[in-house]
Amino acid sequence: MKIRYAKKSEKEIAIKFWKDSFKDSEEQIKFYFDNIYNEKNYLVLENNSKIVSSLHENDYIFNFNSESIKSKYIVGVSSDIAMRNKGYMSKLLTSMLENSKKKSMPFVFLTPINPKIYRKFGFEYFSNIEYYNFSIEELADFKFPNANYSYIEINEENKKSYLTDLIKIYNFNMEDKFSYLERDNFYFDKILKEAISDEMKIFILYKNKVASAYVIFGLYEENIEIRECMALDGVSYKEILALIYGYRDYYKNISLASPNNSNLEFLFENQLSIEKIVKPFMMMRILDPLAIFKNLKLENSNIKIYIEDKILKENTGLYSLNSEISFSNINEEKASYDLKIDIADLVFLITGYFSIDDLIKLGKINIKNKNIIKKLNKIFNKRNSYLYEFI
């Protein structure tokens, strides 16, 4: 048994694994392997000279608490259909985690098909997506700007001219987010390529020559699916959606994806006619708690946290957040700590997915020193993150 990165000659094997395991269309698969796939990021487990399990580690830059951090987005986790339930994927995932930690990555992330599978490896949710479903007639009162405006459709030929403005709008919307993926020209170009490959439409709105909003959407039978819509303010948001109303003769319903706590239902007159569904979307696996605590600037917090990590056992131990942040791999029986938490539930804590009170109610945290609850609530407050990736 051997775990290694793929060879150039093994791309067709990677494509077959993907086709056998996922429901993506031929166009989506072609886009991924033409634009994103890199054999240097394709980790495989080989048994008797045959690849039996594999996954892809795609490079991303995370903005985490205002710091740029290199991380990996794990996709395409799959095994040969005839070789499943033999423990190969467990070995591969564990090796990936060990490898990523050695590369000084504080965490990796993924979008799970089944979260139960990944919780066993210390992953937990840290980001939600809101989905708003409504009739297209709800947009009837949304109007175009009064004057000096233009809606420009972005396509393969002109997209490079609008990357800077798209990034500005996106970054403005990320200002209040605790964590999100950084988007540069290369990254946004990939998003637009993917959308165009999926036969989606992209429009950007200019008012007085200032880029004010953009929308990415697809047209499917009677429905319009808005993958992303960002604006500089509520008025511009309604004005970019006013464009969608132009499709009312052919499409009846809209599904709109948005960051958590967007409160978009209050852009409409009748909130009760807007269905809002909040779904957990992205999971994180913390690899280096010490690095995370330093990123959060928790020096002088005077808190002692005992963390248990059943996969990366070297993480198990006592973390002291004093004038210096330190770690001791002392056994729990010998440790004096204020709270104990599992490595997966630590994701909830450090990303602000749940409050301290929420974690206590859910039984996700064991607070030994009840006197620090007030302090913990001040340090680990609820926050919002935005990650809406597919490949």
C-alpha positions in Angstrom: 0.0 0.0 0.0 1.4 3.4 -1.0 0.1 7.0 -0.8 1.5 9.4 -3.3 0.7 12.2 -5.7 -0.4 11.3 -9.2 1.7 11.1 -12.4 0.9 13.1 -15.5 -0.1 9.8 -17.2 -2.8 9.2 -14.6 -5.2 12.0 -15.6 -7.6 9.6 -17.3 -7.8 7.5 -14.1 -8.7 10.7 -12.2 -11.4 11.5 -14.7 -12.8 7.9 -14.4 -12.9 8.1 -10.6 -14.8 11.4 -10.8 -17.3 10.1 -13.4 -17.9 6.9 -11.3 -18.5 8.8 -8.1 -20.3 12.1 -8.8 -23.3 13.3 -10.9 -21.6 16.2 -12.6 -22.3 16.8 -16.3 -19.8 16.1 -19.0 -19.4 19.9 -19.3 -18.7 20.3 -15.6 -16.2 17.5 -15.6 -14.4 18.8 -18.7 -14.2 22.3 -17.1 -12.6 20.9 -13.9 -10.0 18.8 -15.7 -9.2 21.5 -18.2 -8.9 24.4 -15.8 -8.4 23.2 -12.2 -7.0 19.7 -12.1 -3.3 19.4 -11.3 -1.6 16.0 -10.8 0.6 17.6 -8.1 -2.6 18.1 -6.0 -4.2 14.7 -6.8 -3.4 12.4 -3.9 -3.9 8.7 -4.5 -3.7 5.5 -2.5 -2.2 2.6 -4.5 -2.7 -1.0 -3.6 -1.0 -3.8 -5.6 0.0 -1.2 -8.2 -3.6 -0.1 -8.6 -5.1 3.2 -7.5 -8.1 2.4 -5.2 -8.8 5.7 -3.5 -8.1 9.4 -4.3 -8.8 13.0 -3.5 -7.9 16.4 -4.9 -6.2 19.2 -2.7 -6.9 22.5 -4.5 -5.0 25.5 -3.4 -6.8 28.6 -2.0 -6.0 31.7 0.0 -8.3 32.1 3.0 -8.8 35.4 4.7 -9.2 34.3 8.3 -9.6 37.0 10.9 -8.1 39.5 8.5 -5.0 37.4 7.8 -4.2 35.7 4.5 -3.7 32.0 5.0 -2.8 29.3 2.5 -5.2 26.3 2.7 -6.6 23.4 0.7 -10.1 22.8 -0.5 -10.6 19.0 -0.6 -12.8 17.8 -3.4 -13.4 14.6 -5.4 -13.0 12.2 -2.4 -13.7 8.8 -3.9 -12.8 5.1 -4.0 -13.0 2.4 -6.7 -16.5 1.2 -6.4 -15.3 -2.4 -6.0 -12.8 -1.5 -3.3 -15.1 0.5 -0.9 -15.5 -0.3 2.8 -12.0 -1.6 3.1 -10.5 1.3 5.1 -8.6 2.8 2.1 -10.2 6.2 2.3 -9.7 6.4 6.0 -6.0 5.9 5.4 -5.9 8.5 2.6 -7.8 11.2 4.5 -5.6 10.7 7.6 -2.5 10.9 5.4 -3.8 14.1 3.8 -4.4 15.7 7.2 -0.9 14.7 8.4 0.6 16.0 5.2 -1.2 19.3 5.3 -0.1 19.9 8.9 3.5 19.3 7.9 3.1 22.0 5.2 2.2 24.4 8.1 -1.5 24.8 7.1 -3.6 25.6 10.1 -6.7 24.1 8.5 -8.2 22.5 5.4 -11.9 22.6 4.3 -14.4 20.8 2.2 -18.1 20.7 1.1 -19.5 17.3 2.3 -22.0 15.1 0.6 -22.5 13.4 3.9 -21.1 15.3 7.0 -21.2 12.2 9.1 -18.3 10.7 7.1 -16.0 13.7 7.8 -16.9 14.3 11.4 -15.0 11.1 12.2 -11.9 12.8 10.9 -12.4 16.0 12.9 -14.3 18.2 10.4 -17.1 20.4 11.4 -19.3 23.1 9.8 -18.3 26.7 10.0 -20.2 28.4 7.2 -23.9 28.5 6.1 -25.6 29.6 2.9 -29.0 31.1 2.8 -31.4 30.2 0.0 -34.3 32.5 -0.8 -37.1 31.0 -3.0 -39.9 33.2 -4.4 -42.0 34.0 -7.4 -40.4 36.2 -10.0 -43.4 38.5 -9.6 -42.0 39.5 -6.2 -39.5 41.6 -8.3 -42.2 43.6 -10.0 -41.6 46.7 -7.8 -37.8 46.6 -8.3 -36.8 49.3 -10.7 -33.8 50.2 -12.9 -31.8 53.2 -11.8 -33.2 56.6 -12.8 -30.3 57.8 -15.0 -26.6 57.3 -15.9 -26.5 53.6 -15.6 -25.7 50.5 -17.7 -26.0 46.8 -17.4 -23.2 44.9 -19.0 -23.3 41.2 -19.8 -19.9 39.6 -19.1 -18.8 36.9 -21.4 -15.6 35.0 -22.4 -14.4 37.8 -24.7 -14.8 40.8 -22.4 -14.5 39.3 -18.9 -10.9 40.4 -18.2 -12.1 44.1 -18.5 -14.4 43.7 -15.5 -12.3 41.6 -13.0 -11.1 44.6 -11.0 -14.6 45.9 -10.5 -16.0 42.5 -9.6 -13.3 42.1 -7.0 -14.1 45.5 -5.5 -17.8 44.7 -5.1 -16.9 41.3 -3.6 -14.4 42.7 -1.2 -16.8 45.4 0.0 -19.3 42.6 0.9 -16.6 40.6 2.7 -15.7 43.5 5.1 -17.9 42.2 7.9 -17.0 38.5 7.4 -14.8 36.7 9.8 -13.5 34.3 7.1 -13.8 34.1 3.3 -11.9 33.1 0.2 -9.7 35.8 -1.2 -10.5 36.5 -4.9 -7.8 37.9 -7.2 -7.9 38.2 -11.0 -7.0 34.6 -11.4 -9.6 33.4 -9.0 -12.5 35.5 -10.4 -11.5 34.5 -13.9 -12.0 30.9 -12.8 -15.4 31.7 -11.4 -16.5 33.4 -14.6 -15.1 30.5 -16.7 -17.0 28.0 -14.6 -20.3 30.0 -14.8 -19.9 30.4 -18.6 -19.2 26.7 -18.9 -22.4 26.0 -17.0 -24.2 28.3 -19.5 -24.9 30.8 -16.7 -25.2 34.6 -17.3 -23.2 37.3 -15.6 -24.2 41.0 -15.4 -22.5 43.9 -13.8 -24.4 47.2 -13.0 -22.7 50.6 -13.4 -24.2 53.8 -12.0 -22.4 57.1 -12.8 -19.6 54.9 -14.1 -19.2 53.2 -10.7 -19.5 49.4 -10.5 -22.4 48.9 -8.0 -23.6 45.3 -8.2 -23.2 42.0 -10.1 -25.2 38.9 -10.5 -24.4 35.3 -11.7 -27.4 33.2 -12.6 -28.7 30.2 -14.6 -31.9 29.6 -16.5 -33.4 26.2 -16.0 -36.9 25.1 -17.2 -39.2 27.4 -15.3 -36.7 28.5 -12.6 -33.9 31.0 -12.3 -31.1 30.0 -10.0 -29.0 33.0 -8.8 -25.6 31.6 -7.7 -24.2 34.9 -6.4 -25.5 38.4 -6.2 -23.4 41.2 -4.5 -24.0 45.0 -4.3 -22.6 48.1 -2.6 -26.0 48.8 -1.0 -29.6 47.7 -0.8 -30.8 50.0 -3.6 -28.2 48.6 -6.0 -29.1 45.1 -5.0 -32.7 45.7 -6.0 -31.6 47.3 -9.2 -29.5 44.4 -10.3 -32.5 42.0 -9.5 -34.7 44.3 -11.5 -32.8 43.0 -14.5 -34.0 39.4 -13.7 -37.6 40.5 -13.8 -37.2 40.9 -17.5 -37.3 37.1 -17.8 -40.8 36.9 -16.3 -42.5 35.7 -19.5 -40.4 32.5 -19.5 -39.5 31.8 -15.9 -41.8 31.7 -12.9 -39.6 31.1 -9.8 -36.3 32.2 -8.4 -33.9 30.6 -6.0 -31.2 33.0 -4.7 -28.1 31.9 -2.8 -26.6 34.4 -0.3 -24.2 34.7 2.6 -25.5 33.9 6.1 -27.5 36.6 7.9 -28.1 38.5 4.7 -31.7 39.3 5.7 -32.7 39.7 2.1 -36.3 39.0 2.8 -36.5 42.6 4.1 -35.8 44.0 0.6 -39.3 42.8 -0.3 -42.6 44.2 0.7 -44.1 40.9 1.9 -41.6 38.8 3.9 -44.1 36.0 4.2 -44.0 35.3 0.5 -40.3 34.7 0.6 -39.2 31.2 1.6 -35.8 31.4 3.4 -33.8 28.2 4.0 -30.5 28.2 5.9 -28.2 25.2 5.2 -24.8 24.3 6.6 -22.4 24.4 3.6 -18.7 24.2 4.3 -16.7 22.1 6.9 -13.3 22.9 8.3 -10.6 20.7 9.9 -8.3 22.4 12.3 -4.7 21.0 11.9 -2.8 23.4 14.2 -4.8 24.8 17.2 -1.7 26.8 18.4 -1.5 28.7 15.1 -5.3 29.4 15.2 -5.1 30.8 18.8 -2.2 33.0 17.7 -4.2 34.2 14.7 -7.0 35.1 17.0 -4.6 37.1 19.2 -5.6 35.3 22.4 -2.5 36.1 24.3 -3.3 37.3 27.9 -6.7 35.7 27.8 -5.7 33.7 30.9 -7.7 30.6 29.8 -6.6 27.0 29.7 -8.2 24.8 27.1 -7.8 21.0 26.8 -8.2 19.7 23.3 -8.8 16.1 22.3 -7.8 15.0 18.7 -8.3 11.3 18.0 -6.7 11.5 14.5 -3.8 13.9 14.9 -3.0 12.8 18.4 0.0 15.2 18.7 -2.7 18.0 19.0 -4.2 16.4 22.1 -3.1 18.4 25.2 -3.3 21.6 27.2 -3.3 25.0 25.5 -2.5 27.9 27.8 -3.6 31.3 26.6 -1.5 33.5 28.9 1.1 36.2 28.2 2.4 33.6 25.7 0.3 30.9 24.0 1.8 27.5 24.8 1.1 23.9 24.4 1.8 20.8 26.6 0.9 17.3 25.6 0.1 16.4 29.2 -2.6 13.7 29.9 -6.0 15.0 30.8 -5.9 13.5 34.3 -2.8 15.6 35.1 -4.0 18.7 33.4 -5.6 21.7 35.1 -7.9 23.4 32.6 -10.9 25.7 32.3 -12.7 23.9 29.5 -12.3 20.8 27.4 -13.4 20.5 23.7 -13.0 18.0 20.8 -11.0 19.2 17.8 -14.1 19.1 15.6 -16.2 21.2 18.0 -13.3 23.6 18.3 -14.2 24.7 14.8 -17.6 26.0 16.1 -15.8 27.9 18.9 -13.0 29.6 16.9 -15.1 30.6 13.8 -18.0 31.8 15.9 -20.5 29.4 14.2 -22.1 29.0 17.6 -21.9 31.1 20.8 -20.6 29.7 24.0 -24.1 29.4 25.3 -25.1 27.5 22.2 -22.2 25.1 22.7 -23.1 24.5 26.3 -26.7 23.7 25.4 -25.6 21.3 22.6 -23.1 19.6 24.9 -20.3 20.4 22.6 -18.1 21.9 25.3 -17.2 20.9 28.8 -16.6 23.9 31.0 -14.8 22.9 34.2 -14.5 26.5 35.5 -18.0 28.1 35.4 -16.6 31.5 36.4 -15.1 32.0 32.9 -18.3 31.7 30.9 -18.7 35.5 30.8 -15.1 35.9 29.6 -15.5 33.2 27.0 -18.6 35.0 25.6 -16.6 38.2 25.1 -13.7 36.4 23.4 -15.6 33.8 21.3 -18.6 35.8 19.9 -20.8 34.7 17.0 -19.4 35.5 13.5 -20.3 35.0 9.9 -18.2 33.4 7.2 -18.8 33.1 3.5 -17.6 30.3 1.2 -19.6 29.1 -1.7 -17.4 26.9 -3.7 -18.3 23.9 -5.8 -15.0 22.6 -7.3 
